[in-house]
Amino acid sequence: QVQVEESGGGSVQAGGSLILSCAASGRPGATYGMGWFRQAPGKGREFVAAITWNGDNTYYADSVKGRFTISRDNAKNKNTVYLRIDSLTPEDTAVYSCAVAAHGPPITSYSASNPNLYDYWGQGTQVTVSS
């Protein structure tokens, strides 16, 4: 079992920046591929970004490239990933959820956006952007 907890959401003005964090805790010594999804009011869940277990590869939805940056610090907190969001717009308003790929194949450019790849999900953190 892997526990997943997001933090860092909040209310911000358009044009601002935000950093979301996601901490996953599971089997000692394990390192997981992790991803972020979001769901805006009245819309379906949307893939945002993902990062492989070692941080060597990152993947982004086309809609967020250039503004979103996913990263992890494997030297310190191995299963903590960050999502930096710059130039926020009201369209970024959503619940952002972190997901962990713990049991299946590694994250690839083909699979990163598939929610079925991920085994554990956090509760989500709300991001609200006002104009």
C-alpha positions in Angstrom: 0.0 0.0 0.0 1.2 3.5 -0.9 0.0 6.6 0.8 -0.1 9.7 -1.4 -0.5 13.2 -0.2 -0.6 16.5 -2.1 0.0 19.9 -0.8 0.6 23.5 -2.0 -2.8 24.3 -3.5 -4.5 27.6 -2.9 -6.0 30.7 -4.4 -3.8 32.9 -6.6 -4.1 35.7 -9.0 -3.8 35.2 -12.7 -0.2 35.5 -13.8 1.2 34.1 -10.6 3.0 30.9 -9.9 2.4 28.0 -7.6 4.3 24.9 -6.6 2.4 21.7 -5.7 4.1 18.9 -3.8 3.3 15.2 -3.7 4.7 12.8 -1.2 4.3 9.1 -1.6 5.2 6.6 1.1 5.3 2.9 0.6 7.8 0.0 0.7 11.1 1.2 2.2 13.7 1.8 -0.5 11.1 1.8 -3.4 11.1 4.6 -5.9 8.0 5.2 -8.0 7.1 6.9 -11.3 4.6 9.6 -10.5 2.2 11.9 -12.3 -0.2 14.8 -12.0 -3.8 15.0 -13.3 -6.3 17.7 -12.8 -10.1 18.0 -13.0 -11.7 21.4 -13.6 -15.3 22.0 -12.6 -17.7 20.2 -14.9 -14.9 18.6 -16.9 -13.3 15.2 -17.0 -9.9 14.3 -15.5 -7.0 15.6 -17.6 -3.4 14.4 -17.6 -0.9 17.2 -16.8 2.6 15.8 -16.3 4.6 12.7 -15.2 8.1 11.8 -14.2 9.9 8.5 -14.2 11.1 6.9 -11.0 14.7 8.2 -11.5 13.7 11.6 -12.8 15.4 11.1 -16.1 12.3 11.6 -18.2 9.4 13.9 -17.9 6.2 14.1 -19.9 3.7 16.9 -20.3 0.3 17.5 -21.8 0.6 19.7 -24.9 -1.7 22.2 -23.2 0.7 22.9 -20.3 4.1 22.7 -22.0 6.2 25.7 -21.2 4.3 26.7 -18.1 4.3 23.5 -16.0 7.5 21.9 -14.7 7.5 18.5 -12.9 10.6 17.6 -10.9 11.8 15.3 -8.0 14.6 15.3 -5.6 15.8 11.8 -5.4 18.7 12.7 -3.3 16.6 13.9 -0.4 13.0 12.7 -0.5 12.9 10.0 -3.1 9.2 9.9 -3.6 8.4 13.5 -3.4 7.6 15.3 -6.7 6.9 18.9 -7.4 4.7 20.6 -10.0 5.6 24.2 -10.6 2.9 26.2 -12.5 3.8 29.5 -14.0 1.7 32.2 -15.7 -1.5 30.8 -14.1 -4.7 31.5 -15.8 -8.3 31.0 -14.6 -8.4 28.0 -16.9 -5.9 26.3 -14.6 -8.5 26.3 -11.8 -9.0 22.6 -10.9 -8.4 19.9 -8.4 -4.9 18.6 -8.9 -4.3 15.0 -8.1 -1.0 13.1 -7.7 -0.8 9.5 -8.9 1.8 6.8 -8.3 2.7 4.0 -10.7 3.9 1.4 -8.2 3.1 -2.0 -9.6 3.0 -1.9 -13.4 5.4 -1.1 -16.2 7.5 2.1 -16.1 6.1 5.4 -17.3 6.8 6.1 -20.9 5.8 8.8 -23.4 3.0 6.5 -24.6 1.6 5.5 -21.2 2.1 8.6 -19.1 -1.3 10.1 -19.8 -3.2 6.9 -19.2 -4.8 7.0 -15.7 -4.9 3.2 -15.7 -1.1 3.1 -15.4 -1.3 4.5 -11.9 -2.1 2.4 -8.9 -2.5 5.0 -6.1 -4.0 8.4 -6.0 -4.1 11.3 -3.6 -7.1 13.2 -2.5 -6.2 16.2 -4.6 -5.4 19.8 -3.8 -7.5 22.7 -5.0 -6.0 25.4 -7.2 -8.2 28.5 -7.8 -7.0 31.2 -10.1 -8.8 34.5 -10.1 -8.6 37.1 -12.9 
